[in-house]
Amino acid sequence: MKRIIAILVMGTFCLGAAWAAYQAAAPVLPPLSRYVPSGALLYLEAKNFSSVLADWDSSSEKKEWLHSSDYEVFSRSRLFLRLKDAGDKFTAAAGLPPDMNILHQVAGTQSALALFDIGKLQFLYITRLPSANGMQSALWQTRSKFETRNAGELNFSTVMILNRKRKLPSPSVEIICFSRLAKI
């Protein structure tokens, strides 16, 4: 009996040591909030946005929402019409519509959305997406239309859609896509 207990204790100890070694070897990724500028009115973070999005698409709540009177009212709201207008401008600038297909392609695991000014449609979306998935997305395929910028060791692309009604140089929508590039 003592021998069985000793074997179980040793097995538990070995399993605990292996788990600790695994945890120590796994890289600790910085939180996405580190990349978000201060001043966001709302900050949302999801551990697995891709999974949340898939659950929403297959839910009965989505079907009920799309057929509800609340959605009908929302679809006539000023915010909805401004989002549609911004989507049309994004389509014209980037050459692809910001629809659910694109959202599924860029929905990674850990994701963050920061809203800065809902009236001006200022937001930032960041996600951790495996390189292979990101490079297969339609957004990546149209990257040549984006302006490349550097900030320290981080290279990113941005597309600015100017407010054509007022012809002002300030952007009404700015989409930023981050991609880490290895130093050569």
C-alpha positions as CSV (number, residue, x, y, z in Angstrom):
1,M,0.0,0.0,0.0
2,K,2.8,2.4,0.9
3,R,4.4,1.6,-2.4
4,I,1.3,2.5,-4.4
5,I,1.0,5.8,-2.5
6,A,4.7,6.6,-3.1
7,I,4.2,5.9,-6.9
8,L,1.1,8.1,-7.0
9,V,2.9,10.9,-5.1
10,M,5.9,10.6,-7.5
11,G,3.6,10.6,-10.5
12,T,1.8,13.6,-9.3
13,F,5.1,15.4,-8.6
14,C,6.4,14.5,-12.1
15,L,3.2,15.7,-13.7
16,G,3.3,19.0,-11.8
17,A,6.9,19.5,-12.7
18,A,6.2,18.9,-16.4
19,W,3.2,21.3,-16.3
20,A,5.4,24.0,-14.6
21,A,8.1,23.5,-17.3
22,Y,5.5,23.8,-20.0
23,Q,4.1,27.0,-18.5
24,A,7.5,28.5,-18.2
25,A,8.4,27.7,-21.8
26,A,5.2,29.1,-23.3
27,P,5.7,32.7,-24.4
28,V,3.7,35.3,-22.5
29,L,2.1,37.6,-25.0
30,P,1.5,41.2,-24.0
31,P,-2.1,42.2,-23.5
32,L,-3.7,43.9,-26.5
33,S,-4.6,46.9,-24.3
34,R,-0.9,47.8,-24.5
35,Y,-1.4,48.8,-28.2
36,V,-4.5,50.9,-27.7
37,P,-4.0,54.6,-27.3
38,S,-5.5,56.3,-24.3
39,G,-8.9,58.1,-24.6
40,A,-11.1,55.2,-25.7
41,L,-14.7,55.6,-24.6
42,L,-15.3,51.9,-24.7
43,Y,-12.8,49.0,-24.8
44,L,-13.9,45.4,-25.4
45,E,-11.7,42.3,-25.4
46,A,-12.5,38.8,-26.4
47,K,-10.4,35.7,-25.6
48,N,-11.5,34.0,-28.8
49,F,-13.4,36.3,-31.1
50,S,-13.5,33.8,-33.9
51,S,-15.5,31.4,-31.7
52,V,-17.8,34.1,-30.4
53,L,-18.6,35.2,-34.0
54,A,-19.3,31.6,-35.1
55,D,-21.6,31.1,-32.1
56,W,-23.4,34.4,-32.9
57,D,-23.8,33.4,-36.6
58,S,-25.4,30.0,-35.7
59,S,-27.6,31.4,-32.9
60,S,-31.3,31.7,-32.9
61,E,-30.8,35.2,-31.2
62,K,-29.2,36.5,-34.4
63,K,-32.2,35.3,-36.5
64,E,-34.6,36.8,-34.1
65,W,-32.7,40.1,-34.0
66,L,-32.6,40.4,-37.8
67,H,-36.4,39.9,-38.0
68,S,-37.2,42.1,-35.0
69,S,-38.8,45.5,-34.9
70,D,-35.8,46.7,-33.0
71,Y,-33.5,45.9,-35.9
72,E,-35.9,47.6,-38.3
73,V,-35.7,50.8,-36.2
74,F,-31.9,50.5,-36.0
75,S,-31.6,50.0,-39.7
76,R,-33.2,53.4,-40.2
77,S,-31.1,55.1,-37.5
78,R,-28.5,57.8,-38.2
79,L,-25.7,55.6,-36.8
80,F,-26.6,52.7,-39.1
81,L,-26.7,55.0,-42.2
82,R,-23.4,56.5,-41.2
83,L,-21.9,53.0,-40.8
84,K,-23.3,52.0,-44.2
85,D,-21.8,55.2,-45.7
86,A,-18.4,54.5,-44.1
87,G,-18.6,50.9,-45.4
88,D,-19.2,52.2,-48.9
89,K,-16.2,54.5,-48.6
90,F,-14.1,51.6,-47.4
91,T,-15.2,49.5,-50.3
92,A,-14.2,52.3,-52.7
93,A,-10.8,52.8,-51.1
94,A,-9.8,49.2,-50.3
95,G,-11.6,47.4,-53.1
96,L,-13.5,45.0,-50.8
97,P,-16.7,45.4,-48.8
98,P,-16.4,45.3,-45.0
99,D,-19.0,42.5,-44.6
100,M,-19.3,39.4,-42.5
101,N,-17.0,37.5,-44.8
102,I,-14.1,39.9,-44.0
103,L,-15.0,39.9,-40.4
104,H,-14.7,36.1,-40.2
105,Q,-11.4,36.3,-42.1
106,V,-9.9,38.7,-39.6
107,A,-11.5,37.4,-36.4
108,G,-8.6,35.9,-34.6
109,T,-8.3,34.5,-31.1
110,Q,-7.6,37.3,-28.7
111,S,-9.2,40.4,-30.1
112,A,-9.8,44.0,-28.9
113,L,-12.1,46.8,-30.1
114,A,-11.7,50.3,-28.9
115,L,-14.3,53.0,-29.7
116,F,-13.0,56.5,-29.5
117,D,-15.7,58.7,-31.0
118,I,-18.9,57.0,-32.2
119,G,-20.1,60.2,-33.9
120,K,-16.9,60.3,-36.1
121,L,-16.8,56.5,-36.4
122,Q,-13.3,56.4,-34.8
123,F,-12.3,52.9,-33.7
124,L,-9.4,50.5,-33.5
125,Y,-9.6,46.7,-34.0
126,I,-6.6,44.5,-33.1
127,T,-6.5,40.7,-33.1
128,R,-4.0,37.9,-32.8
129,L,-4.4,35.9,-36.0
130,P,-2.1,33.1,-37.2
131,S,0.0,34.3,-40.1
132,A,-1.3,31.7,-42.5
133,N,-4.9,32.8,-41.9
134,G,-4.1,36.5,-42.1
135,M,-2.2,36.1,-45.4
136,Q,-5.2,34.2,-47.0
137,S,-7.6,37.0,-46.1
138,A,-9.0,39.3,-48.7
139,L,-7.8,42.3,-46.6
140,W,-4.2,41.0,-46.8
141,Q,-4.5,40.4,-50.6
142,T,-5.4,44.1,-51.0
143,R,-2.6,45.5,-48.8
144,S,-0.9,47.2,-51.8
145,K,-3.6,49.8,-51.6
146,F,-2.7,50.7,-48.0
147,E,-0.1,53.1,-46.9
148,T,2.8,51.4,-45.0
149,R,4.0,53.1,-41.8
150,N,6.6,52.2,-39.1
151,A,6.5,52.8,-35.4
152,G,9.6,51.4,-33.7
153,E,9.9,47.7,-34.6
154,L,6.2,47.5,-35.6
155,N,5.3,47.8,-39.3
156,F,1.6,48.4,-40.0
157,S,-0.6,49.5,-42.9
158,T,-3.4,51.9,-42.9
159,V,-6.1,53.0,-45.3
160,M,-7.6,56.4,-44.8
161,I,-11.0,57.3,-46.3
162,L,-11.4,61.0,-46.5
163,N,-14.7,62.7,-45.9
164,R,-15.5,63.6,-49.5
165,K,-18.5,65.8,-48.7
166,R,-16.3,68.3,-46.8
167,K,-13.0,67.6,-48.7
168,L,-11.1,67.9,-45.4
169,P,-7.7,66.3,-45.0
170,S,-8.8,64.6,-41.8
171,P,-9.9,61.0,-42.1
172,S,-13.4,60.0,-41.2
173,V,-12.5,56.3,-41.0
174,E,-9.1,54.8,-40.4
175,I,-8.5,51.1,-40.4
176,I,-5.2,49.9,-39.0
177,C,-3.9,46.4,-39.6
178,F,-0.8,45.4,-37.5
179,S,1.6,42.8,-38.7
180,R,4.9,41.9,-37.0
181,L,7.7,41.5,-39.5
182,A,11.0,39.8,-38.6
183,K,14.1,41.9,-38.6
184,I,16.5,41.0,-41.5
